[in-house]
Amino acid sequence: MKLKTLLATLAASAVIAFTAPVMQAVADDDPGPAAYEAAMKGKRVALVPLAMGFDLAQGWSAILKREVEGFGGTFETRDPNWSTEAGAQAITELISSENKPDVLIVMAFDLNSYSKLLKKAQAEGIYVILIDNPANFKADAYVGGDWTKLGMLEAEAVMKGCGEGSSKKIGLVQGDEVNATSLYQYAGIMKVLDQHKDFQVVAKPDSNWDATTSRNVTATMLQQNPDICGIIDFWDGDASGAAAAIRDAGKQDKIFLVTTGGGEETNTCANVGNGTFDAVVSTELYNESEAMVAMVKYLLQSGQPPGTASPYIYTLMSTVTKDNLNPRSCWSLKGLQAAAEAK
């Protein structure tokens, strides 16, 4: 018995002695780091959002800056400041610059405004990623929310908030008539309400993504329909206006306000916590940004020409309410910016 044990031990030692040098050689020859550095170092990534002065753009920028500079690249932003013309000019300048970006990340104002320019960017060898706002253009990737599904989640939330014993009258504060997020959001809402004929939309004005306009149109809506039980405002950036109108009318406890946002703590968690918003369907910016970063890294290593493929990278969405609010429901813009600046 002892002899068998000794022989087994010797055999195992021989196997280890034989394989250890081989395993070490494989580890020493890992081609990944060198290939990654060769593909990524020195690459330029540019972000052109709708504007730089709001939480989504600032959150994306903080994460992209940290990641791109981390792999040895250069990151820059352009600020259209809510102007389609300024955005088009910024994209044109990037495309025609001597040191063109390798990846262009764009938040489009509407379905068509940038399409020709973005096709030109691809023709110049620039990968184009659309972020959050779909467009009539075959991007190298779309990263963001499925806005039809998001509208469906909003409709489900407002119906639950109104309840069976309510008037079942709902008001919508849309963004505008050309932005894809507004159009698809509306389609998703109606898709659900069409299956629940007892609920009806009694008003659907546009806010043009402006809080003051949202407040005014909501005030008018409530004057004309004082028994509304729920309102869906299409963006948390202007839903504060709708909330103010509801508060002015003394109806905070009678109207269930639903909106959408990227989950920044001062816009989502704080406003849900203090009752300004009753529910926020979050596109979860942090996950969205990580998906964007992964696509940048993939495209730069893929070797495929721009315009080859057009995947949709939809990120998980969640409906945040007081009942499920927790420390992981939101992210901190200040925290992201501090991390991006940390050396």
N, C-alpha and C positions, 0 to 999 in steps of 0.2 A: 504493500500500500504506500509506504514511504517512497519506494522507487518510482512508482507511477506519479506521485506528486512532484518529485524532483524532476522527472522527465517533462512533465507538463509545464513546470516553471521555466525550465531551460528553453522549451519550445516557444513560450510566450515572449521570453526575453529576446530570442532570435528574431521573432517577427517585429518587435518594437525596434530593435537595432537596425533591421533592414528598411523599415518604412519611415523612420524618423527623418533620415536625410532626404528621402523623396518628398515628404510633406513639406520640409523646410524649403526645398527647391521650388515647389509649386507656389508657396507663399511669397518667396522672393521675386517670382516672375509674374505676380498679379498685374495684368495689363491695364486694369481699370483706372487707377489714379493718373497715369500718364496720358491716357486717352481722354479722360475727363478734363484735365488741365489744358491739353492741346485744343480741345473743342470750345472751351469756355473762356479762357484767359483773354482779356483785352476786348471782349465783345461788348457792344453797346445796346442798352435796352432803354426805350423811351416810353413814357406814359402820357397819354393825352386824354384826360377825363372830361366831364362837362365843365368842371371848375375845380380848383384846388382848395377852395374854402369850405368844404364840408367833410363830414366824418368818413364817408366811404373812400373818397380820393386820398385823404390823409392816411387812412389805415392801410390801403393798398400800397401807397408810396413808402410808408415806413417799413413794411415787410419786404417789398421788392428791393429797396435800397440796401437793406442788411444782407439779403441773399445774393444779389448781383455783385455787390462789392466784396462779399465773402468769397465768391469764386473768381475774383480777379477782374471783374468787368466794370463797366461804367454805367451808372444809372442817372437819368435826367427826366424832368417833367416839363410839360408845357401847360399853361393855364389859359384856356379859352374864356374863362370867367362868364360862363353861360351864353356865349355867343357862337352860333354855328359858323359865322364868317371867320371869327378869330381862330376857331378850331381848324377850319379848312386851311387857313394860312399857316398855322403851326405845322400841320401835317405836310403841306407843300414844302415848307422850309426844311423840314427833316429829310424828306425824300431827295431834295435837290442839293443838300449839303455835301461838302467834300467828304466828310467823315460820317457816312450814313449810319443810322442805327441798324443793328442786325435783327432786332425784334421791336416791333411797334405795337404797343398795347393801347387800344382805343375804346372809349366809352362813347358810342354814337348818340347823337341827339335824336335821330329818327331813323326810319328804315332805309332812306335813300341818299341823304345828303353827302355822305362820305364815300359812297360805293365806288365811284370812278377813281377817286384819289387812292383808295386802298388797293384797288386792282393795279394801279400804277406802281404802288409801293412793292407789291409782289413781283411785278415785272422787273423792278430794280434789284431784286434779290433780297427783299426784306420780308421776314415772316410777320404776319399780322394776327394778333389775338384780339378778339372782341370780348370786352368785359361787361357783364351785367345787362347791357342793352343789345338785343339782337338787331340785325340789319339784313337787307337784301344783298348779301355779299358772301361769297364763299371764303370765309376766313380760315386760317390755318388751325384755329380752334376758337370755339365759343366757350367761355367759362363764366358761370353765373347761375342765376335762378331760372327755373322753368316757370315763367310768369303766368301761364295758363293754370298750372297746378297751384301756384301761389294764390291766384284769385279764387280758386276753389276752396282753399284752406280759409281764406278770409270770409267767404260766404258761409262756410260751415260754422266758423266762430261767431259770426253775427247772428245767425239763426239760433244757436245755442244760447247766446247772450240775451236775445229778445225773449225766448221761451214761448211755450205753447199758449199761454194766457195773454199774450201781448197783442198789440194791433197788427203785428207782422208787417209793418210798413218800414221800408229801408231807404235811406238816402245814400247816394254815392257822390264823393267829391273826387272826380277824375283828375288826371294830370293834364293831358291835352289830347288832341285828336290825331297826332302823328307819331308820338313816341311809342315804340314797340312795347315797353313795359306797361304803359297805360292801356293800349289796345288789347294786349293779351290778357292783362289782369281783368279787364272788363269781360272779355270772352269767358274766362274761367268762372267769374262770379255768376254770369248768366247761365252757364252750363249747369251749375248746381241749382240755381233758383228755378230754372225750367223744369226741374224734377220736383219742385215744391211750390206748386201753383198758389198755395195759400199765402206765401210771402210775395210781396210786390215792391218793386222799386218805384218810389213816388217822385224822385228828383235825382238828377245826375249832372250837375253843373261841372265845369272845368275850373281848376285853380291856377293853371299854368305854373304849377309847382311853387306857388308863392303863398306864404302863411297868411298875409293880410287878405289876399283874395279868398283864400279858404275860409277865413273867418267871416268875411262879408257874404259869401254865397251860402255858407251854412246858416247864418242868421236869417237870411231870406227864406231858406228851405224850412226852417223851424217856424217862421211866421206863417208860411203857407200850409205847413203840415205839422201842427203842434203835437200830434199823437205819434210821431215817428218813434220807433223803439230802438233803432240801430243805425249807425252811420259807418261807412267804410271810406276812409280817406286814403288815397293811393300812395302816400309817402309820409314818413314821420317828419320830414323836414317842413312840411306845411300843415300836418295834422295838428300841430300846436294851435293853429288858427281855428280849426274846427272845434278843438277842445275849449278854447276861449269862448266861442259862440255858445257852446252848450252850457258853459259855466255862467255866462251872462244871462242866459234864459232860465237859470236855476234848475236845470234838468240833469245834473251830474248823475243822479241816482235813477234816472228814468231812461237814459239813452246809452246804449252800449257802443263805445267807439273802438273801431278796429283800424289798424294801419299796418304798414310794412316798413322795415328798415334793415340795416346791416348788423344790428345787435350791439352797438356801442353803448356803454353803460349809462352815460348821462342822457341818451336819447331813448333807449329801450327800457333798461331795468329801473332807472330812476322814475321815469314817467309811468311805468306799470305799477311800480311800488307805491307811488303817491296818488294813483287813481286818475292821472291825466289821460292815460290810455287804458282801455280795458283788456285789449289783446294786441300783440304785435307779431305778425308773421315775419320771422327773421330769416334773412338769406345767409346768415352766419359768415360774416366777412373773413374771419380768420381761416376757416376751411376753404373758402373761395380763393383767398390769397395763396394758400399753400398749393392748391390745384393749379393756379396760374404759374407759380414758380416751377412746379413740376413740368408743365408744358413748355416753358422757356428752356429748361434744361434738356428736355427731350428733343425739341426742334433743333437746337444748336448742335446736338450730337447726331441727329438722324441722317444728315447728308441729303435729305430729300429737298427738291426745289420748292420754294414757296408756292402755295396753291395746290399742292399735291393731294392733300386730304383736308377734310373739314369736320373734325369730331366735335360733338357737343359734350362738354364736361359740366353736367348739372350738379350742383352742390346740394347737400341735404338741407331742408328747411324745417323750422320748428315754430310752433305757435306758443308764444310766451304770455302767460297770464299770472295773476297773483298766486293762483293755486300751484303753479309749477316753478315759480321764480326761485332760482338758486344761484350760487356763486359762479357756476359755469354757463349761465344763460347769456352772459354778455362779455365783452372785451373792453379793455381800457385803451383809449387813444393815447393818453399820456404815457402809459406803460409801453406801448408799441414804439412810440417815438423815442423814448429813453433807451430802449433796447437797440434801436437802429443807430443811435449816436454813440453807444457804448463801444469802446475800443478794447 
